[in-house]
Amino acid sequence: MCGDARSPSPSPGRPPPERYQHGAGIEPPRIDHLEFRQAWRARSRIDRVLAGGEIELEKWQAGIAYRDSFEVAFGSLLRARLPDGTGRRALPRWSGATLTPGERQLAAVESLARVRGEIGAVAVTLVEMVAVEDLPGREIAARLGVRCHKTARAWAVLSLRALAQVRRG
């Protein structure tokens, strides 16, 4: 049988199944003098790249800002990062904004197009693979036709650097 039954979502206090912990970057609850997190948390790959010291905070912020713009522009087309949807953040709220939803979406698309024009299609594709699609390095390498996932990851870091420079102005 192909497994039509889905496993139930873990409760906040119980660890998720082992198969989700490794691939999705699941962190256990943490309550101490540094952090108060009562539930398990999924970390995206861009978060792990930041935590690993491969990129600086400015590059991470640029990637997250790009992902947020992408979600506004194409939010209805995105898939959740994890099977139960726990990896997807809610779309940002536009409190007090004067733009209608269609205008916000159009402005986000224009912003993404401007970035594509400034850093190039290949760099934007790499940023989208890391920040939006949350792909592992091996998948990025396979899509690019590169043998080594470390090379693909290095290219993605360089693309985030270029994105941060565009964001800086």
C-alpha positions in Angstrom: 0.0 0.0 0.0 1.3 3.5 -0.8 0.5 5.0 2.6 -2.6 7.1 2.1 -2.9 7.8 5.8 -1.0 10.8 7.0 0.8 10.9 10.3 -0.7 13.3 12.7 1.1 16.5 13.4 3.2 16.3 16.6 2.0 18.3 19.6 4.2 21.2 20.6 5.6 19.3 23.6 6.4 16.1 21.7 9.3 15.6 19.3 8.4 15.3 15.7 9.0 12.0 13.9 12.7 11.2 13.3 12.3 11.5 9.6 11.3 15.2 9.9 14.0 16.2 12.4 17.0 15.7 10.1 15.8 17.0 6.8 13.8 20.0 8.0 16.1 21.4 10.6 13.8 20.9 13.6 15.0 22.4 16.9 13.8 21.2 20.3 12.1 23.5 22.8 14.4 25.7 24.7 13.8 27.5 28.0 16.8 29.1 29.6 18.3 32.6 30.2 18.8 33.1 26.4 15.5 31.9 24.9 11.9 31.0 25.8 10.6 28.7 23.2 8.1 26.1 24.4 7.5 24.3 21.1 9.6 22.6 18.5 10.8 25.0 15.7 11.5 24.4 12.1 14.6 26.3 10.8 14.9 27.1 7.2 18.2 26.5 5.4 18.9 30.2 5.1 18.5 30.4 8.9 21.0 27.6 9.2 23.4 29.2 6.8 23.3 32.3 9.0 23.8 30.3 12.2 26.7 28.5 10.6 28.5 31.8 9.9 28.5 31.4 6.1 26.6 34.7 5.7 26.3 37.8 7.8 23.1 39.3 9.2 22.8 41.8 6.3 22.7 39.0 3.7 20.2 37.0 5.7 18.0 40.1 6.0 18.2 40.6 2.3 17.2 37.0 1.6 14.3 37.2 4.1 13.1 40.5 2.6 13.2 38.9 -0.9 11.3 35.9 0.3 8.7 38.2 1.9 8.3 40.1 -1.4 8.0 36.8 -3.3 5.3 35.7 -0.9 3.3 38.9 -1.4 3.8 38.6 -5.2 3.1 34.9 -5.6 1.9 33.7 -2.2 -1.0 31.7 -3.6 1.4 29.6 -5.7 3.8 28.6 -2.9 3.9 25.2 -1.3 4.5 24.7 2.4 8.0 23.7 3.4 6.9 20.8 5.6 4.1 18.3 4.8 1.9 19.7 7.6 2.6 23.3 6.7 4.4 24.2 9.9 7.4 25.7 8.0 5.5 28.5 6.2 5.3 31.8 8.0 2.1 33.9 7.7 2.2 36.5 5.0 3.1 40.0 6.4 0.3 42.2 7.4 0.0 45.6 5.8 -1.5 47.6 8.7 -2.2 51.2 7.7 -1.1 50.7 4.1 -2.8 52.7 1.5 -2.3 50.1 -1.3 -5.0 47.6 -2.2 -4.0 43.9 -2.2 -3.7 44.0 -6.0 -1.4 47.1 -5.9 0.8 45.5 -3.2 1.1 42.4 -5.3 2.0 44.5 -8.4 4.5 46.5 -6.4 6.2 43.3 -5.1 6.4 41.9 -8.6 8.0 45.2 -9.8 10.5 45.0 -6.9 11.4 41.4 -7.8 11.8 42.4 -11.5 14.1 45.3 -10.5 16.3 43.0 -8.4 16.4 40.5 -11.4 17.6 43.3 -13.6 20.3 44.4 -11.2 21.8 41.1 -10.1 20.9 38.8 -13.1 18.6 35.9 -13.6 21.1 33.2 -12.4 21.7 35.0 -9.1 17.9 35.5 -8.6 17.3 31.8 -9.3 19.9 30.9 -6.7 18.4 33.3 -4.1 14.9 31.8 -4.8 16.3 28.3 -4.4 17.7 29.1 -1.0 15.4 31.7 0.5 12.0 30.9 -1.1 12.1 27.2 -2.0 14.4 26.2 0.9 16.2 23.6 -1.1 19.2 21.6 0.1 22.6 22.2 -1.5 22.5 18.9 -3.4 19.1 19.8 -5.0 20.5 23.2 -6.0 23.5 21.5 -7.5 21.4 19.1 -9.4 19.1 21.8 -10.9 22.2 23.8 -11.9 24.0 20.8 -13.3 26.9 21.3 -10.9 28.7 18.2 -9.5 29.5 19.5 -6.0 26.8 20.8 -3.7 29.4 23.0 -1.9 30.0 24.9 -5.2 26.2 25.5 -5.5 26.0 26.6 -1.9 29.0 29.0 -2.4 27.2 30.4 -5.5 24.1 30.9 -3.5 26.0 32.8 -0.8 27.5 35.1 -3.5 24.0 35.7 -4.8 22.8 36.7 -1.4 25.8 39.1 -1.1 24.8 40.7 -4.4 21.2 40.9 -3.2 22.3 42.7 -0.1 24.3 45.2 -2.1 21.2 45.9 -4.2 19.1 46.3 -1.1 21.6 48.6 0.4 21.2 50.8 -2.6 
